Amino acid sequence: MLLRDGIPIHLLTREAFEIYLSRLAEDGIILLHISNRYYDLRPVIKSTVGALKLFGAANRIVEKDKLEKYQNAANWVAVARNRMRLQVLIDRGWVVMGEGDGLSKVKPWTDDHMSIVVPLIEMMKRNFSKFMQG
């Protein structure tokens, strides 16, 4: 079995985000492509966004049965220092990361701590929920 959905963990740590921010314009946006068949990385990013006092928004996940056979869903998260920079995405249906977003609270990944179990469980919960709905 070829595993193509590995996670570049070192790119999702708090320390990595601090580097991104050091190079990002004050009104810039970080856009992360987080599509993965096995892991839901949104809670990990949400925790880092919160720890760094940033703002995040995620596109709504389009389920495979809503796509054409030739299409694949793409999952994205946008991060900014100023929530207003994300408004154009929010107006298009992106979900603001924060209270009531349905994402679990987890510990931010750092260079010294990370766990792939949490994103794996998040994906399992999402898939179980779809299974129970029909």
N, C-alpha and C positions, 0 to 999 in steps of 0.2 A: 504494500500500500504506500503510495506516495503522499506524504503530508505536505500540502502546499499552503496551509493556513497557519503557519507559525506566527508568533507575535514578536515584533522587534521591541522587546521589553525596554531596552536601554533608551528608546526614543519616547517612552511614555512615563518616565520618572519625573518626580518634582525637579530634580537637578537639570534634566533635559529641558523642561519648560522654562526654567530660569535662564538657561542659555538662549532659548528662542526669544524670550522677552528682552534680553539684553541687546538683541540685534533687530528687534521689531520697532518700527516707527510707533510713536505715541498713539496714533490713531489706526494702527495696523490690525489685521486679523490673522490669526493662525487657523488654517483649515486642515483638518485631519481626516484622511480616508481610513475608516476603521472596519470596512466590510470583512467579515470572517464567518465561516460556516460553523465554527465550534465555540466561539467565545463572543460574549457581548461586552465590549470594552467601554461602553458609555459610563457605567458607575465608577470605573477607575479614573477616567478623565474628569468626571464630575467632582470627585473627591480632591483631585489636584487643583482644579479650577477654584474650588471653594477655599482650599488651604492657601492659595496665592491671592485670594480676594479678586479674582477675575470673574468674567461672565462667560457663560457657554450656552450654546443652543445646538440641538441635534435635529437632523431631518427626520421626518416620520418614516419609519421602516415600512417599506412596501413588501407585502407578503408575496411569495413566489406564485401562488395561485392567481394573483391579480396582474401578473406580467405575461407578456407574450412569450412563446417558447424560445425566441432568440434574445430575450432580455434577461439581464441580471440586476438584482437590486444593489444599490450602492448606499452604504451608510457613512454619513459624514458628521463631524462635529466642528463647529466654529467657536473660536475662543478670542475674546478681546478684553482690553482693559476697561472699556466703556460700553455699557449695555446698548447704548444708542447705535453703536456701530453694527450691531446685529439685527437692528430693527427691520431692515429690508428682508432678511431671512425669516424673521418671526412673522412678518406680514404675509409671507408665502407658505406659512404652516409649520415652520420649524418650531420645536418645543424648547422652551427656556429650561435650562438645567437649574433645579432648585427644589424647594418644597413642592410636593404634589406632582412631580414629574414621573412617578412610578418606578424610579430607579432606586436600588438599594444603597444604603450608606455603607461605604467601605473605607478602609485606610488607604491613603495615597501611596502609590508605589514610589520607592526611593531607590537609590543605588544600594542601600543596605537592606531593604525590605520589599518584597513583592510576593504575590500569590496568584497563580493562574487558576486556582480553584474557584475563586469568586466569579470571574467572568465566565467560567465554564458552567457554574451553577445558574448564573443569570440567563444564559442561553437555554439551559435545560428548562428553567421556569417558563421562559417565553414559549418554547416549543410545547411544553405540557399544557399551557394555557390554550394554545391553538388547537391541540388535540382534544381537549375537553369541550371546546366550542363546536366541534363538529368535524 
